Amino acid sequence: MKRLVHEMKEAGKTTYLEVVSLSEEEGLRGAKIAVEAGFDILMGTVFFDSILDYLKEKPTQYYPFPGHVYSHPSLLDGTIEEIVSHAHLLDSKGVQGLDLLSYRYVGDAPRLLREVVKGTNVPSVSAGSIDSYQRLAEVWQAGAWGFTIGSALFDKKFVPGGSFLDNTLAVCAWLEKTDPSELDQYLDYQEQMK
């Protein structure tokens, strides 16, 4: 992992490690791995002050999960207002960003993402279950700073029958050719096709 991080940084990349942990002990272990390996940003973990305190004097930034996260694979519940309030609290404590499990939310995911982005001053990354161009468009339209895609690439959700690389390149091509000013039309069209 250290060698990969080093090579990525040599290529001018920002490095991210997402740790899905629900306990303080696991979260601290993930933070220590992120620092030891030289990652720029630790994403994930249920928030604990001890993790933020550990990272304060380190070069690794902290993007924890806002809201009530539980189970594996992770789920997010609570009201939108509760999650936005928690995101705002984390922002005020000094985290550098948020790892929002938008599409693992048990309610209206696009609305949740819009409200968290609007209610905080740090970057919001939409993580978990981004498995369609529709969801990519919703994330973009909500104003999220970024997103993660994991199993959807392995499960060939963007290019059925294609390889992991084919799926990755298809997402990149969609992002490069999509005009943000046309997202409303795209989402309206997708809704009509249902």
N, C-alpha and C positions, 0 to 999 in steps of 0.2 A: 504494500500500500504506500509506503514511504517513497519507493522508487517511482511509482505511478504519479503521485502528487508532485514529486520533483520534476518529472518529465513534463507534466501538464503546465507547471509554473514556468519552466524553461521555454515553453511554447507561448507564454503570455496569457494563460488561462487562469480564471478564478476557480478555485476548487471548493467543492461542497461535499459534505458527508451528512446523509440523513440517517438519524438513529431513531428507530421506533421503539421507545422505551416508556414504560408507564410508572416505573418506580424511581425514587431518588437515587438509589444505589446504581441501577442500570444507567440512568441519565448521566451521573458523574463519571461512570466508566466510559461511556461514549464520548463525553467531553475530553477526558484524558487521552483517549485514542485519537481524537481529532487534533488535539494540540501536538501530541507526540509525532503523528504522521505529517503535520504541517498544513492541515486543511485551513483554508481561509474562513469558511463558514460552517458551523454546526447547525444543521436543521433538525427539527423534530425534538423529541422528548417532551414529556409532560413537564411544565415549568416548575422549577424549584429555585428558591433564592440561592441555595448552595451552588448550583450550577452556574448561575449568573456571577456569583462572587468568585468562583474558581476562574472563570474566563475573563474577569475584569482587567487583569494585568497581562493577559495573553493576547497574541495577535489574531486569535480565532473569534469571529463574531458569532452571536447566538440568535437563532430564529426558532423559538419554541412553538409548540402547538398551543393556540388559544382554545379555551372552552373545555368541556368535559369529554376527554378522550378515553376510551376503554376498549378492551377486547383485542383479539388478533384474528383477522385483519382489523385494523383500527376503525372505530366508529366514533362519531361526534354527535352529541345530543345537547338538548337545552333549547331555550328560546333564542331567537336571533339577538334579541336585546341583551340576554345574559352573555352570549358569546362576544358580542361587540364590546360590552362593558369589560369583560376579562381581557380582550385584546387591547383595549385602551389602558387598562391597568398595567399590562406587560410593557406597553409603549412607555408609560410614565416611569416604570422601574428601570428603563435603560436598555431593553433588548434592541438589537439593531434591525430586526425584521421579524416576520411571523410566518410559520409553516401551517397554513390553514387547510384542514382536511375537508375542503368544500364539498366534494362529491361523495364523501363518506358521511355527510350530514344527513340526519333522518328527516329533514324538511326541505325547504326551497333553497337549493344550493346556489343558484345564480344570485338570488336576493341576498343571501348571507354574505357572499363574497363582495357584492357591491357595498353593503353596509359596513363590513370590516374595513374595506379600502377607504371608504368615506370617513370612518370614525377614528382612524389612526394616522400617524405621521411617519410610519416606517414602511418599508417594502412588504407587501403581502405576496407570498408564493402559494398558489393553489396546488395542493398535493393530494394524490389519491384518486383513483378511478377516472382519470382523464383518458377516455377510450373512444373518442369520436371527434370529428371536425366540428360538430355542433358544440361540444363542450369546450373545445379550443376557442371557438368564436365567443362563447359566453364569458370565458375567462378574460379574453382580450377586451371585450366590451365592458366588463366590470372594472377595468383599470388595474388588474393585478400586475404586479411587477414581473412575475414569472410563473412558471408551472413546472411540475415534474410529471414525467411519464415513465412508468416501470413495466408492470406486467402486460399492459396493452400492446407493447412492442413485441414481447415474447409470444403473446397470444394472437398476434397478427391481426389486430383490430382495424388497422388502417389499410393494409394490403393483404387481404385474405389469401393464404397460400404463399405469400412472400416470406422472405427471410427477415430476421431481426434488422439487418442493414436496410433492406427494402422499405420496411416500415418506418425506420428512423429517417431515411431520406425523403419519404413521402410527406412526413410531418414538416420537415425542413422546407421542402418545396412549397407546401401549402402556406406556411408562414411567410415565405419570401414573395409569393404572388398575390397574397390577400391584401386588399386595400382596406385599412381600418375604417375609412368613411363608408364602406359598403357593407359593414357587418350587420346593420339593422336589416337591410334587404336580404342578406343571406339567412339570418335567423327567421325572418318572416316567411321566406320561401321554405325553409326546413319545417316550420310549424304547419304550413299549408300541406306539405307532403305527408304528414302523419295521418 
